[in-house]
């Protein structure tokens, strides 16, 4: 969507912001996503900024709705607006096993009442389908429950309205949530809106939000990372092209973004979009060299133990993973995890994301000597994380025992 020129407004161009909070996603009594907190944070952002338009607009908040028909009426009214439209949805994505449909769980939705108390996902797709191209943006911050996640893998993504620019994340059900606060993706989306004097495009907001957020391993991003540099017509296809069955970590400092102009020589401008574009185009050596140069620059300014240095170590780790250099990726992720653990709590999302990155890359190591060398350091890191899934620690220990020639007695 583009900002309208002054003097071109009319009642026919009136825009709309529709903010929908579904049911909170909770695991082990910890909130994974708090839709109400997300809506409250978005409510502080002017509608003109959300819409990227100076056209007069209306804003509708739906928080705590229990009747899917009520949500449908609001959605239908919003879809009828002639001007720019932003639809934001946050909450728990679930699945009706009987009707074989994905739903956004509303307040009070349970596994046995999904088809009567939750919003069918197809309703969203259907209502927004007739809208003119270029006027609609959909932003999603969702957690898929155990019923919905396998369905997303089967579909190869989440169905989205073809005429809308759709951005967001769908987090898998297995991660342990944090406090009842604004989720990382939405928070960074809002931060980018506040920091930039010129409003970034939707794809730029999404890229930087994903890059800065501490997303759990396996998180589905819409559009998928590799689609961010594709032409707009490919990004707007009805389904995400990247299968969600991949368990690749999406760590705190991952660097997805569209390919932009070459990295400027003046420090302070973000080089990550260009570096990531090099890596996704197969120019791994150039990406790694450039990232290492920027890491050295950061080390000179902020020091070896600074958060900025850790973020660049994580960037290099993910670049190594993308290049298939799992040995280097494992060591870099372990180092980043230790650095974060030195100044953050063991259950901090960034610490867990670094540990997840290290664990995944270590499991991909085919060289037994390299796996054995890194395994002990990895085990020490994982052992320091009490909120980590016990199964992951057990499997790591068992593999290391096999590598050392001392099979587990379990």
C-alpha positions in Angstrom: 0.0 0.0 0.0 1.2 3.5 -0.7 0.7 6.8 1.0 -1.9 9.0 -0.7 -1.1 12.4 -1.9 -2.6 15.3 0.0 -5.9 16.5 -1.4 -6.8 13.2 -3.0 -8.9 12.0 -0.1 -12.6 11.3 -0.4 -15.1 9.2 1.5 -14.7 6.6 -1.2 -11.0 6.2 -0.2 -11.7 5.7 3.5 -9.5 3.1 5.0 -9.9 0.6 7.8 -7.8 -1.2 10.5 -9.2 -4.4 11.9 -7.4 -5.9 14.9 -8.5 -9.3 16.0 -7.3 -11.1 19.1 -8.2 -14.8 19.3 -7.6 -17.1 22.1 -4.3 -17.0 23.9 -1.8 -19.9 23.2 -0.7 -21.5 26.5 1.8 -24.3 27.1 2.7 -25.7 30.5 1.0 -22.7 32.0 3.2 -20.3 30.1 1.7 -17.9 27.6 3.1 -18.5 24.1 1.3 -15.6 22.5 -0.9 -13.0 24.3 -3.2 -11.6 21.6 -4.7 -8.9 24.0 -1.3 -7.5 24.7 -0.5 -7.4 21.0 -3.7 -5.5 20.2 -3.0 -3.0 23.0 0.5 -2.3 21.6 -0.8 -1.9 18.1 -3.6 0.4 19.4 -0.9 2.9 20.2 0.3 3.2 16.6 -1.7 5.7 14.5 -3.9 4.2 11.9 -2.3 6.3 9.2 1.0 4.6 10.0 -0.5 1.1 10.1 -2.2 1.7 6.8 0.6 3.7 5.2 -2.0 6.2 4.1 -3.3 9.6 5.0 -6.8 8.7 4.0 -9.4 9.0 6.8 -9.9 5.7 8.4 -11.7 3.7 11.1 -10.3 1.2 13.5 -12.1 -1.9 14.9 -10.8 -3.9 17.9 -12.1 -7.4 18.5 -10.7 -8.7 21.7 -12.4 -11.5 23.6 -15.0 -12.3 21.0 -16.7 -15.7 21.5 -19.0 -15.9 18.5 -17.4 -16.5 15.1 -20.4 -14.9 13.4 -19.7 -11.6 15.2 -16.1 -11.7 13.9 -17.4 -12.6 10.4 -19.7 -9.5 10.4 -16.8 -7.2 11.4 -14.5 -8.9 8.8 -17.1 -8.5 6.1 -17.6 -4.8 6.9 -13.9 -4.2 6.9 -13.6 -6.0 3.5 -16.2 -3.7 2.1 -14.1 -0.6 2.7 -13.1 1.0 -0.6 -9.7 2.3 0.7 -6.7 0.7 2.2 -7.3 -2.2 4.7 -5.1 -3.7 7.3 -6.2 -6.9 9.1 -4.2 -8.1 12.0 -4.8 -11.5 13.7 -3.1 -12.9 16.7 -3.8 -16.0 18.7 -4.0 -19.8 18.5 -4.5 -21.6 15.2 -6.3 -24.8 15.6 -8.0 -27.6 13.5 -11.5 -29.0 13.4 -10.8 -32.7 12.9 -14.5 -33.4 12.0 -14.8 -30.6 9.4 -11.2 -30.8 8.3 -10.7 -27.0 8.5 -8.2 -24.7 10.1 -9.7 -22.2 12.6 -8.6 -19.2 14.6 -9.5 -20.2 18.2 -11.6 -17.5 19.9 -12.2 -17.0 23.6 -13.6 -20.2 25.1 -12.7 -22.4 22.1 -11.9 -26.0 23.0 -10.9 -29.1 21.0 -14.5 -30.4 21.1 -16.2 -27.0 20.3 -13.9 -25.7 17.5 -16.5 -25.8 14.7 -19.0 -23.8 16.8 -16.7 -21.4 18.7 -13.7 -20.7 16.5 -13.4 -18.6 13.3 -12.9 -20.8 10.2 -9.8 -19.7 8.4 -11.5 -20.1 5.1 -13.9 -17.3 6.1 -10.9 -14.9 6.2 -9.7 -16.0 2.8 -13.1 -15.8 1.2 -14.1 -12.4 2.5 -10.8 -10.7 1.4 -10.6 -12.5 -1.9 -12.7 -10.0 -3.9 -10.8 -7.0 -2.8 -8.7 -5.1 -5.4 -5.0 -5.9 -5.5 -2.7 -3.5 -3.7 -5.2 -2.3 -1.1 -5.1 -5.1 1.5 -2.4 -6.1 4.0 -2.8 -9.1 6.4 -0.5 -9.4 9.4 -0.4 -12.6 11.4 1.2 -13.5 14.7 0.0 -17.0 15.5 0.8 -20.2 17.3 -0.4 -23.5 15.8 -1.6 -26.0 18.3 -0.8 -29.8 18.1 -3.9 -30.3 15.9 -3.1 -27.6 13.4 0.7 -27.9 13.0 0.7 -31.2 11.1 -2.0 -29.8 8.8 0.2 -26.9 7.9 3.0 -29.3 7.0 0.5 -31.3 4.9 -0.6 -28.2 3.1 2.9 -26.9 2.6 2.0 -23.6 4.4 -1.0 -21.5 5.4 -3.7 -20.5 2.8 -3.8 -16.8 2.5 -6.0 -14.3 0.4 -4.5 -14.1 -3.1 -5.3 -10.3 -3.4 -3.7 -9.4 -0.1 -0.1 -8.9 0.9 0.3 -11.3 3.8 3.1 -11.2 6.4 3.6 -12.9 9.6 4.7 -15.9 11.6 3.1 -19.2 12.8 5.0 -20.7 15.7 5.0 -24.4 16.3 3.3 -25.9 19.3 6.4 -27.3 21.1 8.1 -24.2 22.4 7.7 -23.0 26.0 6.3 -19.4 26.1 7.4 -16.5 28.3 5.5 -13.8 30.1 2.1 -12.4 29.2 3.5 -9.6 27.1 3.7 -8.4 23.5 5.1 -11.2 21.3 8.5 -10.7 19.8 7.4 -10.5 16.1 4.7 -7.9 16.8 7.0 -5.9 19.1 9.7 -5.7 16.5 7.2 -4.8 13.7 6.0 -1.9 15.9 9.6 -0.9 16.7 10.4 -0.6 13.0 7.4 1.6 12.5 8.5 3.9 15.3 12.2 4.1 14.4 12.0 4.9 10.7 11.0 8.5 9.7 9.9 7.0 6.4 7.5 4.1 6.8 9.1 0.9 5.5 7.2 -1.3 3.1 5.3 -4.3 4.4 8.0 -6.7 3.2 10.7 -4.7 4.9 8.8 -4.6 8.2 8.4 -8.3 8.0 12.0 -9.0 7.1 13.4 -6.9 10.0 10.8 -8.2 12.5 11.7 -11.8 11.6 15.4 -11.0 11.7 15.2 -9.4 15.1 12.7 -11.7 16.8 13.7 -14.7 18.8 11.6 -17.2 16.9 11.5 -20.8 17.9 13.0 -23.5 15.6 10.7 -24.5 12.8 8.7 -21.3 12.8 6.7 -20.8 9.6 7.2 -17.3 8.1 4.8 -15.8 5.6 6.2 -15.1 3.1 8.9 -17.8 3.5 12.5 -16.5 3.8 13.5 -17.5 0.3 10.4 -15.7 -1.1 11.3 -12.3 0.3 13.5 -11.4 -2.7 11.0 -12.7 -5.2 8.7 -10.4 -7.3 5.5 -9.3 -5.6 3.3 -11.4 -7.8 5.1 -14.6 -6.5 5.0 -13.5 -2.9 1.2 -13.1 -3.1 0.4 -16.6 -4.1 -2.3 -18.4 -2.2 0.0 -20.5 -0.1 3.4 -20.3 1.3 5.9 -22.2 -1.0 8.3 -23.3 1.8 7.2 -26.5 3.5 6.9 -26.2 7.3 8.2 -29.7 7.9 11.7 -28.3 7.9 13.1 -28.0 11.5 15.7 -25.3 10.6 16.0 -22.8 13.4 15.0 -19.2 12.9 17.3 -17.6 15.5 17.2 -14.2 17.1 19.6 -12.6 14.6 18.6 -14.4 11.4 18.9 -12.0 8.6 16.0 -12.5 6.1 15.3 -9.5 3.9 14.9 -8.5 0.3 18.0 -7.9 -1.8 18.6 -4.2 -1.7 21.3 -1.8 -2.8 25.0 -2.8 -2.0 26.1 -2.4 1.6 26.9 1.3 2.1 30.4 2.2 3.2 29.2 4.3 6.1 28.8 2.2 9.3 25.5 2.4 11.0 23.3 1.4 8.0 22.0 -2.1 8.2 24.0 -4.5 6.0 22.0 -7.6 6.8 19.5 -7.5 3.9 22.4 -7.4 1.4 24.3 -10.1 3.2 21.3 -12.4 3.3 20.6 -11.7 -0.4 24.1 -12.9 -1.2 23.6 -16.1 0.8 20.2 -16.9 -0.7 21.6 -16.5 -4.2 24.4 -19.0 -3.5 27.2 -16.5 -3.0 28.0 -18.0 0.4 31.7 -17.0 0.5 30.9 -13.4 -0.2 28.2 -13.3 2.4 30.5 -14.9 5.0 33.4 -12.5 4.2 31.1 -9.5 4.4 29.6 -10.6 7.7 33.0 -11.3 9.2 34.1 -7.8 8.2 31.1 -6.2 9.8 31.6 -8.4 12.9 35.2 -7.0 13.2 33.8 -3.5 12.9 31.3 -4.2 15.7 34.0 -5.8 17.9 36.1 -2.7 17.6 33.3 -0.4 18.6 31.3 -2.4 21.2 33.8 -5.1 22.4 33.9 -8.8 22.3 31.3 -9.4 25.1 28.7 -6.9 23.8 25.2 -7.9 22.7 26.1 -6.5 19.2 29.0 -8.9 18.9 26.8 -11.8 19.9 24.2 -10.9 17.3 26.9 -10.9 14.5 28.1 -14.3 15.7 24.6 -15.5 15.3 24.4 -14.0 11.8 27.6 -15.8 10.9 26.2 -19.0 12.4 23.1 -18.9 10.3 25.1 -18.1 7.2 27.3 -21.1 7.8 24.2 -23.2 8.2 22.8 -21.9 4.9 26.1 -22.8 3.2 26.0 -26.3 4.7 29.0 -25.7 6.9 27.5 -27.3 10.0 30.8 -27.7 11.9 31.4 -23.9 11.9 27.7 -23.2 12.5 27.6 -25.5 15.5 30.6 -23.8 17.1 29.3 -20.3 16.4 25.9 -21.1 17.8 27.4 -22.7 21.0 29.6 -19.6 21.4 26.6 -17.3 21.0 24.6 -19.3 23.4 27.3 -19.1 26.1 27.6 -15.3 25.5 23.9 -14.8 25.9 23.8 -17.1 28.9 26.4 -14.9 30.6 24.0 -11.9 30.6 20.5 -13.4 30.2 18.4 -15.8 32.0 18.5 -19.5 31.0 14.9 -19.4 29.8 15.3 -16.2 27.7 14.0 -16.8 24.2 17.3 -15.6 22.6 19.3 -18.1 24.7 16.9 -21.0 23.8 17.1 -20.0 20.1 20.9 -20.1 20.1 20.8 -23.5 21.8 18.3 -24.7 19.3 20.5 -23.5 16.4 23.5 -25.3 17.9 21.6 -28.5 18.5 20.1 -28.6 15.0 23.5 -28.0 13.3 25.2 -30.5 15.5 22.7 -33.2 14.5 23.5 -32.5 10.8 27.3 -33.2 11.3 28.2 -36.3 9.5 31.9 -36.2 10.5 32.0 -38.2 13.7 35.2 -36.5 14.9 33.8 -33.1 14.5 30.5 -34.1 16.2 32.4 -35.6 19.0 34.6 -32.5 19.4 31.6 -30.2 19.5 29.3 -32.5 21.4 30.7 -32.0 24.9 30.5 -28.2 24.6 26.9 -28.5 23.3 26.0 -30.7 26.2 27.3 -28.2 28.7 25.2 -25.5 27.1 22.0 -27.5 27.0 22.6 -28.7 30.6 22.5 -25.1 31.7 18.9 -24.6 30.4 16.3 -25.9 32.8 13.4 -25.0 30.6 14.8 -27.1 27.7 12.8 -30.1 26.6 14.3 -33.1 28.7 14.0 -35.3 25.6 16.4 -33.1 23.7 19.0 -33.3 26.4 18.6 -37.0 26.7 19.0 -37.6 22.9 22.0 -35.4 22.8 23.7 -37.3 25.6 22.9 -40.6 24.0 24.3 -39.6 20.6 27.5 -38.3 22.3 27.9 -41.6 24.2 27.6 -43.5 21.0 30.2 -41.2 19.3 32.5 -41.8 22.3 32.0 -45.6 22.1 30.1 -45.8 25.3 26.5 -46.6 24.5 23.9 -45.4 26.9 22.6 -47.9 29.5 19.1 -46.3 29.4 
